[in-house]
Amino acid sequence: MANNKIYQFYAELDDFEPVIWRRFQVKSDVTIARLGYIVQILFEMRASHLMAIEVDRGKNILKDIPKLKDIPILNDISIRYEIPSKGSDMFPDPEARIEDATKIKLHAAVSKEGDELQLNYDFGDDWWVLLKLEKIFSDKDLPDAELPQALDGAGFGIVEDVGGTWGLTELAKAFKKKKGADYKDFCEWVGIKNFDFAVFDLDDMNFRLKKIPRIYKQIYEDKLYPTKKSIELIERKYLQKKS
C-alpha cells in the first residue's frame, strides 16, 4: 500500500494556447529524475533530448513568508536538477546550483502545498512544463502499483523537434486548415494527415505511466538504447495492432 506521502500536481505546458495541462499523483519518495520521466510521458516527450528540473526555493519560501523578501539570499536559491551526461554541461546555468536528479528524492525538493517547480526539456526547442504541488496526503488503501496516475488533462502534448511552442502553434494552425504548403510539410513531418490537438485519453495515459518510466530510466541513467519493443510502446504501435 502507498504508506508514503502522495503528491498531487497540476502541470501545464508553458507558453501555448489553448492550454495543455495535466493533473496527476505520484509518490513523494520518487527521485527528481523519475518525476521528470513521468512528466515527459504526460506531455508526449520521448526521452530523445536532455532534461532538467528547476526549483526556485526562494520563491517557494517567500510565498509562505512574504515578509522575508528583503533577505537577499532568499531571492537567489535556485536549484537545477540534471541527469549526469556528456552533454549536460553544454547548457550551464550560472544562477542555479546543479544537483544530481537521480540522487535526490522529490520530497527533498518540494515539501509544501503550493510549492512550484519546472521541467525543461530539449534545450534547443526549450520546452517548459510548470508544476504546482496542489495536495499532499496519505491513502493506505491506494496500492503502490496505482502510482503514478493521471487524474485529468486536456490537449495532446508536444511534437518532438517541431521548434518549441512557436512551431507547435504553426503545426496546429496547418492541421486546422488541412491545406497549403505548411500542411503538406507538417504531414510529412509527423507522418499522418489528421492530428487532433485536443485529444487526451486518460486510460491510455495511465497505461503508459505504468510501462514507460522504466524505459526512460534505462535511456537516461543506464545509457541504454531502447529496444524495438520499447520504441513500439513509446510510439503507440499497440493501438495499430488493436485496430
Secondary structure as UniProt FT lines:
FT   STRAND          6..13
FT   TURN            14..15
FT   STRAND          21..27
FT   TURN            28..29
FT   HELIX           32..42
FT   TURN            43..44
FT   STRAND          51..56
FT   HELIX           57..64
FT   HELIX           66..70
FT   HELIX           72..75
FT   STRAND          78..82
FT   TURN            86..87
FT   HELIX           88..90
FT   TURN            94..95
FT   STRAND          97..100
FT   TURN            101..103
FT   HELIX           106..109
FT   TURN            113..114
FT   STRAND          116..121
FT   TURN            123..126
FT   STRAND          127..137
FT   TURN            140..141
FT   HELIX           144..146
FT   STRAND          149..154
FT   TURN            160..161
FT   HELIX           164..177
FT   HELIX           181..190
FT   TURN            197..198
FT   HELIX           202..211
FT   HELIX           213..220
FT   HELIX           228..234
FT   TURN            235..236
FT   HELIX           237..242
//
